[in-house]
């Protein structure tokens, strides 16, 4: 199936996918706000589980993770640094993504196309009633 758009759109989409997949940092370097700290811990646990599951299941869990959103992040002032570098190298569980994933749908936040279509139909009906 060809890409819907021109070459510049395709290249921008590829850059976004690569960028979203490669922004990783050691656990604890960044914080996502007070309300999102619990979500971060849940995401870390889910990431450990995802390593063992198939890619299709990973994508479904990533969609759930992103719904909460991680629009912004900041450096954690309480981060004391890394004591043993070997721990980072030996275990993937000490690494986390700190930016949003690009979902298979092409968005970072799940976009319900069915809901959008219903809203457009209602708007069209309103226009017909007025016109």
N, CA, C and O atoms as a MOPAC input file, in Angstrom:
PM7 MOZYME 1SCF
protein

 N      0.84700 1    -1.17700 1     0.00000 1
 C      0.00000 1     0.00000 1     0.00000 1
 C      0.89300 1     1.24000 1     0.00000 1
 O      1.74900 1     1.37700 1     0.87400 1
 N      0.71400 1     2.12300 1    -0.94000 1
 C      1.54900 1     3.32800 1    -1.00000 1
 C      1.23500 1     4.29800 1     0.13900 1
 O      0.14500 1     4.28600 1     0.71200 1
 N      2.20400 1     5.12100 1     0.44200 1
 C      2.04100 1     6.11700 1     1.50200 1
 C      1.12600 1     7.23800 1     1.01000 1
 O      1.32100 1     7.74300 1    -0.09500 1
 N      0.12600 1     7.64100 1     1.81000 1
 C     -0.78100 1     8.71200 1     1.37800 1
 C     -0.14700 1    10.08400 1     1.58500 1
 O     -0.23700 1    10.65200 1     2.67400 1
 N      0.47100 1    10.60100 1     0.57900 1
 C      1.11800 1    11.90600 1     0.67600 1
 C      2.31900 1    11.94900 1    -0.24600 1
 O      2.55900 1    11.02700 1    -1.02500 1
 N      3.06200 1    13.02600 1    -0.14600 1
 C      4.24700 1    13.14200 1    -0.98800 1
 C      5.49100 1    12.68300 1    -0.22500 1
 O      5.40100 1    12.24800 1     0.92300 1
 N      6.63800 1    12.78300 1    -0.87000 1
 C      7.87700 1    12.27700 1    -0.28800 1
 C      8.25900 1    13.01500 1     0.98900 1
 O      8.76600 1    12.39700 1     1.92500 1
 N      8.02900 1    14.31000 1     1.04400 1
 C      8.38400 1    15.06300 1     2.24900 1
 C      7.52300 1    14.63100 1     3.44000 1
 O      8.01100 1    14.57900 1     4.56900 1
 N      6.24300 1    14.32100 1     3.19300 1
 C      5.38400 1    13.80100 1     4.26500 1
 C      5.88400 1    12.44500 1     4.75500 1
 O      5.89400 1    12.16600 1     5.95400 1
 N      6.29600 1    11.61200 1     3.80700 1
 C      6.79600 1    10.28200 1     4.15100 1
 C      8.07200 1    10.37900 1     4.98500 1
 O      8.21100 1     9.68300 1     5.99100 1
 N      8.99300 1    11.23000 1     4.57500 1
 C     10.24300 1    11.38800 1     5.32000 1
 C      9.98500 1    11.94700 1     6.71200 1
 O     10.62600 1    11.52400 1     7.67400 1
 N      9.06400 1    12.88300 1     6.83200 1
 C      8.73000 1    13.43700 1     8.14600 1
 C      8.13100 1    12.36300 1     9.04600 1
 O      8.42400 1    12.31700 1    10.24100 1
 N      7.30100 1    11.50800 1     8.48100 1
 C      6.70800 1    10.41600 1     9.25800 1
 C      7.77900 1     9.43300 1     9.72300 1
 O      7.73000 1     8.95400 1    10.85600 1
 N      8.73900 1     9.13200 1     8.86400 1
 C      9.82500 1     8.22600 1     9.23900 1
 C     10.67700 1     8.82900 1    10.34800 1
 O     11.05000 1     8.13200 1    11.29200 1
 N     10.98500 1    10.10900 1    10.24200 1
 C     11.77500 1    10.78200 1    11.28200 1
 C     11.02900 1    10.75000 1    12.61300 1
 O     11.63900 1    10.52700 1    13.65800 1
 N      9.72800 1    10.96700 1    12.58400 1
 C      8.92600 1    10.93800 1    13.81200 1
 C      8.94300 1     9.54900 1    14.43800 1
 O      9.07300 1     9.42500 1    15.65600 1
 N      8.81500 1     8.51100 1    13.63000 1
 C      8.83500 1     7.14200 1    14.15700 1
 C     10.18200 1     6.81600 1    14.77500 1
 O     10.24400 1     6.25000 1    15.86700 1
 N     11.25900 1     7.16500 1    14.09200 1
 C     12.60000 1     6.88200 1    14.60600 1
 C     12.85600 1     7.66800 1    15.87800 1
 O     13.37400 1     7.12900 1    16.85600 1
 N     12.49500 1     8.92800 1    15.86300 1
 C     12.71800 1     9.78900 1    17.02300 1
 C     11.94200 1     9.29100 1    18.23900 1
 O     12.48800 1     9.23700 1    19.34100 1
 N     10.68900 1     8.93000 1    18.05200 1
 C      9.86000 1     8.46700 1    19.17200 1
 C     10.37600 1     7.15500 1    19.74200 1
 O     10.27200 1     6.91400 1    20.94400 1
 N     10.92200 1     6.32400 1    18.89900 1
 C     11.40300 1     5.02500 1    19.36200 1
 C     12.77600 1     5.03900 1    19.98500 1
 O     13.16200 1     4.07500 1    20.64500 1
 N     13.52500 1     6.11200 1    19.79300 1
 C     14.90800 1     6.12400 1    20.26800 1
 C     15.17100 1     7.10300 1    21.39900 1
 O     16.31100 1     7.19800 1    21.85400 1
 N     14.18400 1     7.82500 1    21.86700 1
 C     14.37400 1     8.70700 1    23.01800 1
 C     14.25000 1     7.87900 1    24.28900 1
 O     13.15500 1     7.72000 1    24.82900 1
 N     15.36000 1     7.35800 1    24.75800 1
 C     15.37400 1     6.56200 1    25.98000 1
 C     16.33900 1     7.19200 1    26.96500 1
 O     17.28700 1     7.87600 1    26.58000 1
 N     16.08500 1     6.95200 1    28.23000 1
 C     16.95500 1     7.47900 1    29.27700 1
 C     16.94700 1     6.51300 1    30.45100 1
 O     16.02300 1     5.71000 1    30.58600 1
 N     17.96500 1     6.58200 1    31.30100 1
 C     17.95800 1     5.73900 1    32.49700 1
 C     16.76900 1     6.08000 1    33.38800 1
 O     16.32100 1     7.22600 1    33.43700 1
 N     16.27800 1     5.09400 1    34.07000 1
 C     15.13500 1     5.23900 1    34.96300 1
 C     15.40100 1     6.30600 1    36.01300 1
 O     16.40900 1     6.25100 1    36.71700 1
 N     14.49300 1     7.28600 1    36.12000 1
 C     14.59600 1     8.31500 1    37.14700 1
 C     15.21300 1     9.61800 1    36.70600 1
 O     15.18300 1    10.58200 1    37.47100 1
 N     15.77100 1     9.70100 1    35.51600 1
 C     16.41000 1    10.93500 1    35.05200 1
 C     15.37200 1    12.01800 1    34.81500 1
 O     15.61100 1    13.18400 1    35.13100 1
 N     14.22600 1    11.65000 1    34.26300 1
 C     13.17400 1    12.61500 1    33.96400 1
 C     11.95100 1    12.34500 1    34.82400 1
 O     11.71200 1    11.21500 1    35.25000 1
 N     11.17700 1    13.40100 1    35.07400 1
 C      9.90600 1    13.25900 1    35.77400 1
 C      8.81900 1    13.87500 1    34.91400 1
 O      9.07600 1    14.77600 1    34.11500 1
 N      7.60300 1    13.38000 1    35.08700 1
 C      6.48600 1    13.77800 1    34.23900 1
 C      5.40600 1    14.51400 1    34.99800 1
 O      4.29400 1    14.65500 1    34.49000 1
 N      5.68600 1    14.97900 1    36.17100 1
 C      4.69600 1    15.69200 1    36.97600 1
 C      4.16800 1    14.80600 1    38.07900 1
 O      4.31900 1    13.58500 1    38.03400 1
 N      3.53800 1    15.43200 1    39.08800 1
 C      3.06600 1    14.70200 1    40.25700 1
 C      1.98900 1    13.68900 1    39.91100 1
 O      2.03200 1    12.55600 1    40.38900 1
 N      1.03200 1    14.07600 1    39.09300 1
 C     -0.08100 1    13.18400 1    38.77000 1
 C      0.35900 1    12.03400 1    37.88300 1
 O     -0.28000 1    10.98200 1    37.86700 1
 N      1.43600 1    12.22400 1    37.15100 1
 C      1.85100 1    11.22100 1    36.19400 1
 C      2.93600 1    10.30400 1    36.73300 1
 O      3.34200 1     9.37700 1    36.03100 1
 N      3.42900 1    10.52200 1    37.96000 1
 C      4.46600 1     9.66300 1    38.50500 1
 C      3.97700 1     8.23600 1    38.65500 1
 O      4.72100 1     7.29500 1    38.37600 1
 N      2.73500 1     8.05800 1    39.09400 1
 C      2.17900 1     6.72200 1    39.22900 1
 C      2.07400 1     6.05600 1    37.86700 1
 O      2.35200 1     4.86400 1    37.73300 1
 N      1.67400 1     6.82000 1    36.85500 1
 C      1.57500 1     6.27700 1    35.50700 1
 C      2.95000 1     5.84300 1    35.01900 1
 O      3.07700 1     4.82100 1    34.34500 1
 N      3.98600 1     6.62000 1    35.35900 1
 C      5.33600 1     6.28900 1    34.92900 1
 C      5.75100 1     4.93800 1    35.50400 1
 O      6.33200 1     4.11600 1    34.79500 1
 N      5.45600 1     4.70100 1    36.78400 1
 C      5.80300 1     3.43200 1    37.40100 1
 C      5.04600 1     2.28800 1    36.73000 1
 O      5.61200 1     1.22000 1    36.50000 1
 N      3.76900 1     2.50900 1    36.41500 1
 C      2.98700 1     1.48700 1    35.73300 1
 C      3.56300 1     1.21500 1    34.34900 1
 O      3.63000 1     0.06200 1    33.92300 1
 N      3.97400 1     2.25200 1    33.65200 1
 C      4.53400 1     2.10100 1    32.31800 1
 C      5.82200 1     1.29800 1    32.36700 1
 O      6.07200 1     0.46600 1    31.49500 1
 N      6.64400 1     1.54300 1    33.38700 1
 C      7.89600 1     0.81100 1    33.50800 1
 C      7.62700 1    -0.67300 1    33.71100 1
 O      8.31300 1    -1.51300 1    33.12800 1
 N      6.63200 1    -1.00400 1    34.53300 1
 C      6.27700 1    -2.40000 1    34.74200 1
 C      5.76100 1    -3.01300 1    33.44400 1
 O      6.09900 1    -4.15000 1    33.11600 1
 N      4.94700 1    -2.26700 1    32.71100 1
 C      4.40500 1    -2.76300 1    31.45300 1
 C      5.51600 1    -2.94900 1    30.42200 1
 O      5.46600 1    -3.88900 1    29.62900 1
 N      6.51500 1    -2.06800 1    30.42000 1
 C      7.61200 1    -2.19400 1    29.46800 1
 C      8.37900 1    -3.48700 1    29.70600 1
 O      8.81000 1    -4.13300 1    28.75100 1
 N      8.55600 1    -3.87400 1    30.96800 1
 C      9.22900 1    -5.12800 1    31.27100 1
 C      8.43300 1    -6.30300 1    30.72300 1
 O      9.00600 1    -7.24600 1    30.17800 1
 N      7.12400 1    -6.24800 1    30.86600 1
 C      6.26600 1    -7.31400 1    30.35800 1
 C      6.27800 1    -7.34000 1    28.83500 1
 O      6.24300 1    -8.41300 1    28.23200 1
 N      6.32600 1    -6.17600 1    28.21400 1
 C      6.27900 1    -6.07600 1    26.75400 1
 C      7.47800 1    -6.74700 1    26.10200 1
 O      7.36600 1    -7.26300 1    24.99000 1
 N      8.61800 1    -6.74800 1    26.77500 1
 C      9.81300 1    -7.35400 1    26.20800 1
 C      9.59200 1    -8.83200 1    25.94400 1
 O     10.22300 1    -9.40600 1    25.05600 1
 N      8.70500 1    -9.45000 1    26.70400 1
 C      8.45800 1   -10.87600 1    26.58900 1
 C      7.30600 1   -11.19500 1    25.63400 1
 O      7.15400 1   -12.34700 1    25.23000 1
 N      6.50100 1   -10.21200 1    25.27000 1
 C      5.31600 1   -10.45300 1    24.44500 1
 C      5.60300 1   -10.15000 1    22.98100 1
 O      6.64700 1    -9.59500 1    22.64000 1
 N      4.65400 1   -10.52700 1    22.11800 1
 C      4.78300 1   -10.26800 1    20.68900 1
 C      4.56500 1    -8.79500 1    20.39400 1
 O      4.01300 1    -8.06600 1    21.21800 1
 N      5.00400 1    -8.34900 1    19.20300 1
 C      4.91500 1    -6.93500 1    18.84000 1
 C      3.47000 1    -6.44200 1    18.78000 1
 O      3.20700 1    -5.29400 1    19.13500 1
 N      2.55200 1    -7.25600 1    18.35200 1
 C      1.15700 1    -6.81400 1    18.26700 1
 C      0.61000 1    -6.46200 1    19.63800 1
 O     -0.09100 1    -5.46100 1    19.78700 1
 N      0.92000 1    -7.27100 1    20.63700 1
 C      0.45400 1    -6.99600 1    21.98600 1
 C      1.11900 1    -5.74400 1    22.53300 1
 O      0.49700 1    -4.98100 1    23.27200 1
 N      2.39400 1    -5.52400 1    22.17000 1
 C      3.10700 1    -4.32400 1    22.61300 1
 C      2.39200 1    -3.07700 1    22.12200 1
 O      2.22600 1    -2.11800 1    22.87600 1
 N      1.97000 1    -3.08100 1    20.86700 1
 C      1.32300 1    -1.90200 1    20.29900 1
 C      0.02600 1    -1.58900 1    21.03400 1
 O     -0.28200 1    -0.41900 1    21.26300 1
 N     -0.74000 1    -2.61200 1    21.40700 1
 C     -1.98900 1    -2.37900 1    22.12900 1
 C     -1.71700 1    -1.75000 1    23.49100 1
 O     -2.43300 1    -0.83700 1    23.90300 1
 N     -0.67700 1    -2.23400 1    24.20600 1
 C     -0.36400 1    -1.68400 1    25.51800 1
 C      0.17800 1    -0.26800 1    25.39500 1
 O     -0.10300 1     0.58500 1    26.23800 1
 N      0.95500 1    -0.01700 1    24.34600 1
 C      1.48700 1     1.32800 1    24.14500 1
 C      0.34800 1     2.31100 1    23.92700 1
 O      0.41400 1     3.44500 1    24.40100 1
 N     -0.70800 1     1.88900 1    23.20900 1
 C     -1.85500 1     2.75400 1    23.00100 1
 C     -2.49100 1     3.11700 1    24.33900 1
 O     -2.89000 1     4.26300 1    24.54800 1
 N     -2.58400 1     2.15000 1    25.24000 1
 C     -3.17200 1     2.41800 1    26.54900 1
 C     -2.29600 1     3.36800 1    27.34400 1
 O     -2.80600 1     4.25000 1    28.03400 1
 N     -0.96600 1     3.19600 1    27.25300 1
 C     -0.04800 1     4.04500 1    28.00400 1
 C     -0.14200 1     5.49700 1    27.54400 1
 O     -0.11000 1     6.41900 1    28.35800 1
 N     -0.25500 1     5.68300 1    26.26600 1
 C     -0.20100 1     7.02200 1    25.71200 1
 C     -1.46800 1     7.81100 1    25.98100 1
 O     -1.43000 1     9.04100 1    25.97200 1
 N     -2.58200 1     7.15000 1    26.21900 1
 C     -3.82600 1     7.87900 1    26.44900 1
 C     -3.69200 1     8.87100 1    27.58800 1
 O     -4.28100 1     9.95100 1    27.53900 1
 N     -2.91300 1     8.51900 1    28.62900 1
 C     -2.67500 1     9.44600 1    29.72600 1
 C     -1.87400 1    10.64300 1    29.25300 1
 O     -2.06400 1    11.75500 1    29.74700 1
 N     -0.99900 1    10.43100 1    28.32100 1
 C     -0.22500 1    11.49700 1    27.71700 1
 C      1.01300 1    11.85900 1    28.49500 1
 O      1.00600 1    11.91500 1    29.72400 1
 N      2.08100 1    12.10700 1    27.75200 1
 C      3.31600 1    12.60500 1    28.33000 1
 C      3.78100 1    13.73500 1    27.42500 1
 O      4.78600 1    13.62100 1    26.72400 1
 N      3.03900 1    14.81200 1    27.45700 1
 C      3.35300 1    15.91500 1    26.57000 1
 C      4.65400 1    16.59900 1    26.94100 1
 O      5.39500 1    17.04400 1    26.06400 1
 N      4.93700 1    16.68600 1    28.22500 1
 C      6.15800 1    17.36500 1    28.63700 1
 C      6.83400 1    16.58400 1    29.74900 1
 O      6.19200 1    15.85000 1    30.49900 1
 N      8.11500 1    16.75600 1    29.83500 1
 C      8.89200 1    16.12300 1    30.88300 1
 C      9.99200 1    17.08900 1    31.27700 1
 O     10.35500 1    17.98600 1    30.51700 1
 N     10.51200 1    16.89200 1    32.46500 1
 C     11.59200 1    17.75500 1    32.94200 1
 C     12.59800 1    16.90000 1    33.68900 1
 O     12.27800 1    15.80800 1    34.15800 1
 N     13.81300 1    17.40800 1    33.79400 1
 C     14.83800 1    16.66400 1    34.50800 1
 C     14.46900 1    16.56100 1    35.98000 1
 O     13.94800 1    17.50600 1    36.57200 1
 N     14.74200 1    15.42100 1    36.55000 1
 C     14.44300 1    15.17300 1    37.94900 1
 C     15.57000 1    15.74800 1    38.80800 1
 O     16.69300 1    15.24600 1    38.74700 1
 N     15.30500 1    16.78800 1    39.60700 1
 C     16.37400 1    17.38500 1    40.41800 1
 C     16.85400 1    16.45000 1    41.52600 1
 O     17.95000 1    16.63800 1    42.05500 1
 N     16.05500 1    15.45000 1    41.88400 1
 C     16.43700 1    14.51200 1    42.93500 1
 C     17.26000 1    13.34000 1    42.41300 1
 O     17.71000 1    12.50500 1    43.19700 1
 N     17.46000 1    13.27000 1    41.10300 1
 C     18.22300 1    12.16000 1    40.52600 1
 C     19.67800 1    12.28300 1    40.95200 1
 O     20.31300 1    13.31400 1    40.72700 1
 N     20.20000 1    11.23800 1    41.56300 1
 C     21.55000 1    11.26900 1    42.12500 1
 C     22.61300 1    10.77500 1    41.16600 1
 O     23.79600 1    10.78600 1    41.50700 1
 N     22.24000 1    10.35500 1    40.01700 1
 C     23.21500 1     9.83500 1    39.07700 1
 C     23.19700 1     8.31900 1    39.06800 1
 O     22.40000 1     7.68300 1    39.75800 1
 N     24.07000 1     7.76700 1    38.29100 1
 C     24.10800 1     6.32400 1    38.10700 1
 C     25.29600 1     5.77100 1    38.88500 1
 O     26.44100 1     6.15500 1    38.64500 1
 N     25.01100 1     4.85800 1    39.82800 1
 C     26.07700 1     4.30400 1    40.64300 1
 C     26.89100 1     3.27600 1    39.86100 1
 O     28.12000 1     3.34900 1    39.83000 1
 N     26.22100 1     2.33200 1    39.23800 1
 C     26.93300 1     1.29300 1    38.50900 1
 C     26.43300 1     1.23800 1    37.07300 1
 O     25.26900 1     0.93200 1    36.81500 1
 N     27.31900 1     1.53400 1    36.15800 1
 C     26.96700 1     1.55600 1    34.74000 1
 C     26.65800 1     0.14800 1    34.24500 1
 O     25.88100 1    -0.01800 1    33.30500 1
 N     27.24800 1    -0.85200 1    34.85500 1
 C     27.00300 1    -2.22600 1    34.40000 1
 C     25.53800 1    -2.61500 1    34.54000 1
 O     25.03600 1    -3.41600 1    33.75200 1
 N     24.84100 1    -2.05700 1    35.53600 1
 C     23.41400 1    -2.34300 1    35.69500 1
 C     22.62200 1    -1.84900 1    34.49200 1
 O     21.67900 1    -2.50700 1    34.05300 1
 N     23.00300 1    -0.69400 1    33.95900 1
 C     22.31300 1    -0.14600 1    32.79100 1
 C     22.53800 1    -1.00800 1    31.56000 1
 O     21.63900 1    -1.17800 1    30.73600 1
 N     23.72900 1    -1.54300 1    31.44200 1
 C     24.07100 1    -2.32400 1    30.26400 1
 C     23.43600 1    -3.70900 1    30.31300 1
 O     23.00600 1    -4.23100 1    29.28400 1
 N     23.37500 1    -4.29900 1    31.48600 1
 C     22.90000 1    -5.67300 1    31.61500 1
 C     21.38000 1    -5.80300 1    31.56700 1
 O     20.86700 1    -6.83700 1    31.13900 1
 N     20.66000 1    -4.78500 1    31.99500 1
 C     19.20900 1    -4.91300 1    32.10900 1
 C     18.48700 1    -3.81500 1    31.33300 1
 O     18.77800 1    -2.63000 1    31.49600 1
 N     17.55800 1    -4.22000 1    30.49800 1
 C     16.75200 1    -3.24200 1    29.76200 1
 C     15.70200 1    -2.59100 1    30.65000 1
 O     15.15100 1    -1.55100 1    30.28900 1
 N     15.41500 1    -3.18200 1    31.80400 1
 C     14.38600 1    -2.62600 1    32.68000 1
 C     14.82600 1    -1.32200 1    33.32800 1
 O     13.99500 1    -0.61100 1    33.89200 1
 N     16.11400 1    -0.99200 1    33.26100 1
 C     16.58100 1     0.26700 1    33.84100 1
 C     16.52800 1     1.41400 1    32.82800 1
 O     16.94800 1     2.53000 1    33.13500 1
 N     16.01700 1     1.14500 1    31.62600 1
 C     15.85800 1     2.16400 1    30.59000 1
 C     14.37700 1     2.38500 1    30.33700 1
 O     13.59700 1     1.43300 1    30.33700 1
 N     13.98400 1     3.63100 1    30.12000 1
 C     12.58400 1     3.95900 1    29.84200 1
 C     12.49900 1     4.96600 1    28.69900 1
 O     13.42700 1     5.73900 1    28.46200 1
 N     11.36900 1     4.94000 1    27.99800 1
 C     11.09000 1     5.95900 1    26.98000 1
 C     10.56200 1     7.19100 1    27.69600 1
 O      9.72900 1     7.07700 1    28.59500 1
 N     11.03700 1     8.36900 1    27.30500 1
 C     10.54600 1     9.58400 1    27.96300 1
 C      9.76500 1    10.48700 1    27.02200 1
 O      9.43400 1    11.61400 1    27.39000 1
 N      9.46700 1    10.02700 1    25.83400 1
 C      8.57700 1    10.75400 1    24.92200 1
 C      7.47100 1     9.80300 1    24.48500 1
 O      7.56800 1     8.59200 1    24.68600 1
 N      6.42500 1    10.35200 1    23.89000 1
 C      5.29200 1     9.53400 1    23.46900 1
 C      5.66000 1     8.64700 1    22.28800 1
 O      6.50400 1     8.99700 1    21.46300 1
 N      5.00900 1     7.49700 1    22.22600 1
 C      5.16400 1     6.59000 1    21.10000 1
 C      4.29200 1     7.06200 1    19.94400 1
 O      3.30300 1     7.76900 1    20.14000 1
 N      4.67700 1     6.65700 1    18.73700 1
 C      3.80900 1     6.86300 1    17.58800 1
 C      3.02400 1     5.56600 1    17.43200 1
 O      3.60600 1     4.50700 1    17.19800 1
 N      1.72800 1     5.65000 1    17.56100 1
 C      0.86700 1     4.47500 1    17.47600 1
 C      0.76500 1     4.00100 1    16.02900 1
 O      1.05600 1     4.76800 1    15.11100 1
 N      0.36000 1     2.75600 1    15.81000 1
 C      0.19700 1     2.25700 1    14.44100 1
 C     -0.75200 1     3.12200 1    13.61900 1
 O     -0.68000 1     3.13600 1    12.39000 1
 N     -1.63500 1     3.83800 1    14.29500 1
 C     -2.58500 1     4.72600 1    13.64300 1
 C     -1.87900 1     5.95600 1    13.06300 1
 O     -2.42000 1     6.62800 1    12.18500 1
 N     -0.66500 1     6.25000 1    13.55900 1
 C      0.07100 1     7.40700 1    13.07600 1
 C     -0.00600 1     8.60700 1    13.99600 1
 O      0.59100 1     9.64300 1    13.70300 1
 N     -0.72300 1     8.49600 1    15.09700 1
 C     -0.85700 1     9.57600 1    16.07400 1
 C     -0.16300 1     9.17400 1    17.36900 1
 O      0.05300 1     7.98700 1    17.61400 1
 N      0.18400 1    10.14100 1    18.18900 1
 C      0.73400 1     9.85400 1    19.51800 1
 C     -0.37700 1     9.62800 1    20.52700 1
 O     -0.19400 1     8.89400 1    21.49800 1
 N     -1.50800 1    10.24100 1    20.31000 1
 C     -2.67300 1    10.07500 1    21.16800 1
 C     -3.74500 1     9.38100 1    20.34100 1
 O     -3.99300 1     9.75400 1    19.19500 1
 N     -4.37700 1     8.37300 1    20.92700 1
 C     -5.36700 1     7.59900 1    20.18400 1
 C     -6.47400 1     8.50600 1    19.67600 1
 O     -7.04800 1     9.28700 1    20.43300 1
 N     -6.76300 1     8.39600 1    18.40400 1
 C     -7.75600 1     9.21400 1    17.73100 1
 C     -8.85000 1     8.28600 1    17.23900 1
 O     -8.61200 1     7.45500 1    16.36300 1
 N    -10.04800 1     8.42000 1    17.79400 1
 C    -11.16100 1     7.54800 1    17.45600 1
 C    -11.83200 1     8.04800 1    16.17900 1
 O    -12.56800 1     9.03400 1    16.20100 1
 N    -11.57400 1     7.36700 1    15.08000 1
 C    -12.12900 1     7.77800 1    13.79000 1
 C    -13.64300 1     7.61900 1    13.74300 1
 O    -14.32000 1     8.41700 1    13.09500 1
 N    -14.18800 1     6.61100 1    14.41000 1
 C    -15.63700 1     6.40000 1    14.40800 1
 C    -16.34400 1     7.57100 1    15.07400 1
 O    -17.38000 1     8.02900 1    14.59100 1
 N    -15.79600 1     8.05300 1    16.16800 1
 C    -16.39700 1     9.18300 1    16.87100 1
 C    -16.33500 1    10.43800 1    16.00500 1
 O    -17.29200 1    11.21100 1    15.96200 1
 N    -15.22700 1    10.64200 1    15.32400 1
 C    -15.07700 1    11.80700 1    14.46000 1
 C    -16.10600 1    11.75800 1    13.33300 1
 O    -16.70900 1    12.77800 1    13.00100 1
 N    -16.31000 1    10.58500 1    12.74400 1
 C    -17.28500 1    10.44800 1    11.66200 1
 C    -18.69900 1    10.76700 1    12.14200 1
 O    -19.47300 1    11.39600 1    11.42100 1
 N    -19.03800 1    10.33200 1    13.36300 1
 C    -20.35900 1    10.63400 1    13.91200 1
 C    -20.54100 1    12.13600 1    14.09700 1
 O    -21.60700 1    12.67500 1    13.80400 1
 N    -19.50100 1    12.81100 1    14.58500 1
 C    -19.57400 1    14.26000 1    14.78400 1
 C    -19.74200 1    14.98200 1    13.45200 1
 O    -20.51200 1    15.93700 1    13.35300 1
 N    -19.02000 1    14.52500 1    12.42600 1
 C    -19.13500 1    15.14100 1    11.10700 1
 C    -20.54000 1    14.94700 1    10.54100 1
 O    -21.08900 1    15.85300 1     9.91300 1
 N    -21.12600 1    13.75500 1    10.76400 1
 C    -22.48300 1    13.49700 1    10.28000 1
 C    -23.48000 1    14.43100 1    10.95300 1
 O    -24.37900 1    14.95400 1    10.29500 1
 N    -23.33100 1    14.64600 1    12.26000 1
 C    -24.22200 1    15.55400 1    12.98300 1
 C    -24.09700 1    16.97400 1    12.45000 1
 O    -25.09900 1    17.67100 1    12.28700 1
 N    -22.85700 1    17.40700 1    12.17500 1
 C    -22.63700 1    18.74800 1    11.63400 1
 C    -23.27200 1    18.87900 1    10.25600 1
 O    -23.88100 1    19.90200 1     9.94300 1
 N    -23.13000 1    17.84300 1     9.43600 1
 C    -23.73100 1    17.86600 1     8.10300 1
 C    -25.25300 1    17.94800 1     8.18800 1
 O    -25.88100 1    18.67500 1     7.41800 1
 N    -25.84900 1    17.20100 1     9.12800 1
 C    -27.29800 1    17.24100 1     9.30500 1
 C    -27.75200 1    18.63100 1     9.74000 1
 O    -28.77600 1    19.12900 1     9.27300 1
 N    -26.98400 1    19.25600 1    10.63800 1
 C    -27.32300 1    20.60400 1    11.09700 1
 C    -27.25200 1    21.60300 1     9.94900 1
 O    -28.09900 1    22.49100 1     9.84700 1
 N    -26.25700 1    21.46700 1     9.09100 1
 C    -26.11300 1    22.36100 1     7.94500 1
 C    -27.28300 1    22.18900 1     6.97700 1
 O    -27.79900 1    23.16500 1     6.43300 1
 N    -27.70000 1    20.92400 1     6.76900 1
 C    -28.81900 1    20.65700 1     5.87400 1
 C    -30.11800 1    21.23500 1     6.43300 1
 O    -30.94300 1    21.76600 1     5.69000 1
 N    -30.29000 1    21.12600 1     7.75700 1
 C    -31.49300 1    21.66800 1     8.38800 1
 C    -31.54200 1    23.18700 1     8.26000 1
 O    -32.61100 1    23.75600 1     8.03700 1
 N    -30.40200 1    23.84300 1     8.39900 1
 C    -30.33600 1    25.30400 1     8.30700 1
 C    -30.46400 1    25.77000 1     6.86100 1
 O    -31.04500 1    26.82000 1     6.58900 1
 N    -29.91700 1    24.98100 1     5.93500 1
 C    -29.86900 1    25.40300 1     4.53500 1
 C    -31.04700 1    25.04600 1     3.75700 1
 O    -31.11600 1    25.35100 1     2.56600 1

